[in-house]
């Protein structure tokens, strides 16, 4: 009664790189410092960004940071599946940590928060996927 | 790339890419050693084999099972004396170990008959145990013994038994990690979905990548039960064979050791839509955040908060007692795989020590990504080190203590560096709030051991202070501490008992009213 083992998302698993250089390279020193704080917290305290395959990392980064952005901007997060609920759980903790540790983020206009979080997502995609030296990210099987 | 070349490994130039020192401004795009590759000829690796990874790490912690190695008796070496994955059924899986005792004649004439005879004998010897796992070894895999066919034959003859076959001979991967992978995939392919479990709660998890080292699983299970969560199965410490056949009915996979068990979580997500939530059971903040996350997922965060508040109030002052005395001590995190990243940041934050090196014997680059990210600048990260590299690193870094396995640990002692067993623990469990304090206590005891201080003196050349009497750890650790620490009415040494686990087995838990159907039949 084992479930169907055929891989349904092979195209997604054979992904192309999105970033070919560090998206922070042209950012201002202030933005780099802000992103540095936010990124450092994730790297030291979270595990979700390190799923073993690149396609999973891309989804995790976008899902969790996307929802964190919504929470930081006091927007409602729509959860339609258990997988999205899992993103929401991690996003909720990240939102709380950011508000507590980096109060300056709550003083920023919402549009700036969104832009900053988008850049953080790009930076995380760069360090953990496209710029990563991990040779196993492109293996198509678990 | 900030590679570090060991003097002792200059004759093996390929080794250079397996060690890095994290420099200022380095990140994962510039600082990551190679990993999970075949061992380089000439380097004496300390890795285990793929059979060991499948059987001794993941398979054997299952508690209600006869575990048979199909191969030479020596392959069953790792048992009671080296493994500490205890269970609440009187440690059946540790006390009894089975091998088919394959010899030269079987290599020539085949060992399938021998395997069948052993299976029948084992079931007769333990008539109450109806579940079995069989592990191929190098010898029987090479001669082509068909363990699956024999298992099918026996299951036809003995319809009340169920057998799982794991084809992960020793040569089946660069290290034990190859075996972790094979048994993960084999279990979900062969067994998950073959039994419908009883659901007793609205909140149901599989606890994955947890091996109940000295009771870790039972400590975490206590928290889950206090939250009203049903632990449907544990993969695999203190886990039941039949519970693990029903993994497909959980609402959430809570993953502890991603190194050894992420594969089955990812497959459960892919095949059954069960999400994967990675957690850290070590350290106050990571553990508290982990319980919060699980609570949030099920909408019962207040139950998690109550546990966090109670446990923190009780154990934080004791953790801080040790933190004050461990501040600035240099440690090497040299475990097998996941603990290097579980511990790398939190041990610095909550115990005040400095991690000067991380290494992994069988970890992949993914583990090093986590480890390198979580430790500070200047840390030396080594993949699959050999003994000489370990010694050279100790000489270079001069750590106060290292956390590693038995073999490198004993080697470290010889050069005057105390070690704690990172795999099987010294006086665990180390998970949970109390467990983290027990770990701090063990570190303190190792660093300030008076006998260790004495052992470092070389009577052939060192001056031996004849006028000095007996010293205690407190005399060594408290010398330069301020009064508010040494006389604090709040901080105290560990107050727990020698055995912090057995009492959990007799505990009763609150019943939480259910809102969903009682059984799957009701749900249908």
Interface residues (C-beta under 8 A of the other chain):
Chain A: X1 X2 X3 X4 X5 X7 X22 X43 X44 X45 X47 X48 X50 X51 X52 X53 X56 X81 X82 X83 X85 X86 X88 X89 X90 X92 X93 X126 X127 X128 X131 X132 X133 X134 X135 X136 X142
Chain B: X27 X28 X29 X30 X32 X34 X36 X185 X188 X189 X190 X192 X193 X194 X248 X251 X252 X258 X262 X263 X266 X267 X269 X270 X271 X272 X273 X274 X275 X276 X277 X278 X279 X280 X285 X286 X289 X292 X293 X296 X297 X341 X345 X364 X365 X366 X369 X370 X373 X374
